[in-house]
Amino acid sequence: MSTNPKRGKVIILVAPSGAGKTTLAHRLLKDFPDLKFSVSATTRPPRSHEVHGRDYFFLTSEQFQKAVDRNAFLEWEEFYGGRRYGSLISEVEKELEKGYFILFDIEVKGALNVKAQYGDQALTVFIRPPSDAVLVERLRNRGTESAESLQMRLDRARMEIGYADRFDHVIVNDDLERCYSELHNLVTSFMKETTTH
């Protein structure tokens, strides 16, 4: 790790699908000018509006595998359908060296890997839905889930919630404004802490 006194730190948000994480992440990025979103690499093809390097780093399966082989990722994961996503060390380090704080929106295991590498220079926050019933209702209200995909997301959510106690903080999102206020306070105090190496 660098000795740059102005070096940034890492903030990791994790939540099951439907717990409100994306909304919270967007609000943080709007409120903290020194906070930058970690752009992931992916093997999925770009959508029409997406730009390489801004939305994702779009890699072929071969390029992604080469990056895995040379340990170029902080974390990576393969999802249904063989699509892979990961956080490139070089990109994260480049922004940290400029003094930016990097916001990660990643899966549970990836979050714990990043925390293991950055230690007290990383803040991990788990956003938890108030209950299974609320989570089911939120996912149903999206209108995008089949019965099968709803069950898959619920199974995954229960698995993820099982890891919540390994995070620095757990916030229950039973009220978006209260949840955001708590998250905002955590991020503010973490960003103010003196960086030591």
C-alpha positions in Angstrom: 0.0 0.0 0.0 1.1 3.6 -0.7 2.3 6.1 1.8 0.4 8.9 0.0 -1.2 10.9 2.9 -4.1 12.0 0.7 -4.8 8.5 -0.4 -8.5 7.6 -0.5 -10.2 4.6 1.2 -12.8 2.0 0.2 -16.5 1.9 1.1 -18.4 -1.3 0.3 -22.2 -1.6 0.2 -23.8 -5.0 0.2 -27.4 -6.0 0.2 -29.7 -8.6 -1.2 -31.6 -7.8 -4.3 -34.6 -5.6 -3.4 -33.1 -4.1 -0.2 -32.6 -0.6 -1.7 -28.9 -0.6 -2.2 -28.8 1.0 -5.6 -30.9 4.0 -4.4 -28.6 4.5 -1.4 -25.5 4.2 -3.5 -26.8 6.9 -6.0 -27.6 9.2 -3.1 -24.1 8.8 -1.6 -22.4 9.5 -4.9 -24.5 12.7 -5.3 -23.7 13.9 -1.7 -20.0 13.1 -1.6 -17.9 14.7 -4.4 -14.8 12.7 -3.3 -16.7 9.4 -3.7 -16.3 7.5 -7.0 -18.1 4.4 -8.1 -15.9 1.4 -8.7 -16.4 0.5 -12.4 -16.4 -3.3 -12.7 -15.0 -5.4 -15.6 -17.5 -7.8 -17.1 -17.8 -10.4 -19.9 -21.4 -9.5 -20.8 -21.8 -7.5 -24.0 -22.5 -3.7 -23.6 -26.0 -2.4 -23.9 -26.6 0.3 -26.5 -26.2 3.2 -24.0 -23.2 1.8 -22.1 -19.6 3.1 -22.6 -16.5 1.1 -22.0 -14.6 2.5 -19.0 -17.6 4.5 -17.7 -20.3 1.9 -17.1 -18.1 -1.2 -17.2 -14.8 -2.4 -18.6 -16.1 -4.8 -21.3 -13.8 -7.8 -21.7 -13.9 -10.9 -23.7 -14.0 -14.2 -21.8 -10.4 -14.7 -22.8 -9.3 -11.3 -21.6 -11.1 -11.8 -18.3 -9.5 -15.2 -17.8 -6.0 -13.8 -18.5 -6.7 -11.1 -15.9 -7.8 -13.8 -13.4 -4.6 -15.8 -14.2 -2.4 -12.8 -13.4 -4.3 -12.0 -10.2 -5.5 -8.6 -11.6 -8.8 -8.7 -9.7 -9.5 -7.6 -6.1 -12.5 -9.9 -6.4 -14.5 -11.5 -9.2 -17.6 -13.7 -9.5 -19.4 -15.8 -12.1 -23.1 -15.6 -12.3 -25.9 -17.6 -13.9 -25.3 -17.9 -17.6 -21.5 -17.8 -17.3 -21.3 -14.0 -17.1 -18.3 -12.8 -15.0 -17.8 -9.6 -13.1 -14.8 -8.3 -11.2 -13.0 -5.3 -9.7 -9.6 -4.6 -11.3 -6.9 -3.8 -8.8 -5.2 -1.3 -11.2 -8.3 0.8 -11.7 -9.1 0.9 -7.9 -5.5 1.8 -7.0 -5.4 4.5 -9.6 -8.4 6.3 -8.1 -7.2 5.8 -4.5 -3.9 7.3 -5.3 -5.7 10.4 -6.6 -7.3 10.7 -3.2 -10.8 9.5 -4.2 -12.9 7.2 -2.0 -14.1 4.2 -3.9 -17.7 3.0 -3.5 -18.2 -0.7 -4.3 -21.5 -2.3 -4.9 -20.5 -6.0 -4.9 -21.6 -9.4 -3.7 -21.0 -10.7 -0.1 -17.9 -12.9 -0.8 -16.3 -10.2 -3.0 -16.9 -7.6 -0.2 -15.2 -9.8 2.4 -12.2 -10.4 0.0 -11.8 -6.6 -0.5 -12.1 -6.0 3.2 -9.4 -8.6 3.9 -7.1 -6.8 1.5 -7.7 -3.2 2.7 -8.4 -3.9 6.4 -9.2 -0.7 8.3 -8.9 1.3 5.1 -12.3 -0.3 4.1 -15.7 0.2 5.5 -18.2 -2.6 4.9 -22.0 -1.9 5.3 -24.7 -4.5 4.9 -28.1 -3.2 4.0 -30.7 -5.6 5.3 -34.4 -5.8 4.4 -36.7 -5.7 7.5 -38.0 -9.2 6.8 -38.4 -11.9 4.2 -42.0 -10.8 3.6 -40.9 -7.2 2.8 -38.2 -8.5 0.5 -40.7 -10.7 -1.4 -43.1 -7.8 -1.7 -40.4 -5.4 -3.1 -39.2 -8.0 -5.6 -42.8 -8.7 -6.7 -43.5 -5.0 -7.1 -40.7 -4.7 -9.6 -42.8 -6.8 -11.9 -39.7 -8.3 -13.5 -39.5 -11.6 -11.6 -40.9 -14.9 -12.7 -41.8 -17.3 -9.9 -38.5 -19.2 -10.5 -36.3 -16.1 -10.5 -38.1 -14.7 -7.5 -37.3 -18.0 -5.6 -33.7 -17.9 -6.8 -33.3 -14.3 -5.6 -34.8 -15.2 -2.2 -32.5 -18.2 -1.7 -29.6 -16.0 -2.5 -30.8 -13.2 -0.2 -31.1 -15.7 2.7 -27.5 -16.9 2.0 -26.2 -13.3 1.9 -28.1 -12.3 5.2 -26.2 -15.2 6.8 -23.0 -13.3 6.3 -24.3 -9.9 7.7 -22.5 -10.3 11.1 -19.1 -10.3 9.3 -19.6 -6.7 8.2 -18.5 -3.5 10.1 -22.1 -2.3 10.2 -25.6 -3.6 9.5 -28.4 -1.2 8.7 -32.0 -2.4 8.4 -33.8 -0.6 5.6 -37.3 -0.4 7.1 -37.5 3.4 6.3 -35.4 4.7 3.4 -34.8 8.2 4.9 -33.7 6.9 8.3 -31.5 4.2 6.6 -29.8 6.8 4.4 -29.3 9.2 7.3 -27.5 6.4 9.2 -25.4 5.4 6.2 -24.5 9.0 5.5 -23.3 9.5 9.1 -21.2 6.3 8.9 -19.6 7.4 5.6 -19.0 10.9 6.8 -17.1 9.8 9.9 -15.1 7.1 8.0 -14.0 9.7 5.4 -12.9 12.1 8.1 -10.7 9.5 9.9 -7.0 10.1 9.5 -5.5 7.7 7.0 -2.5 5.9 8.4 -0.2 3.4 6.7 
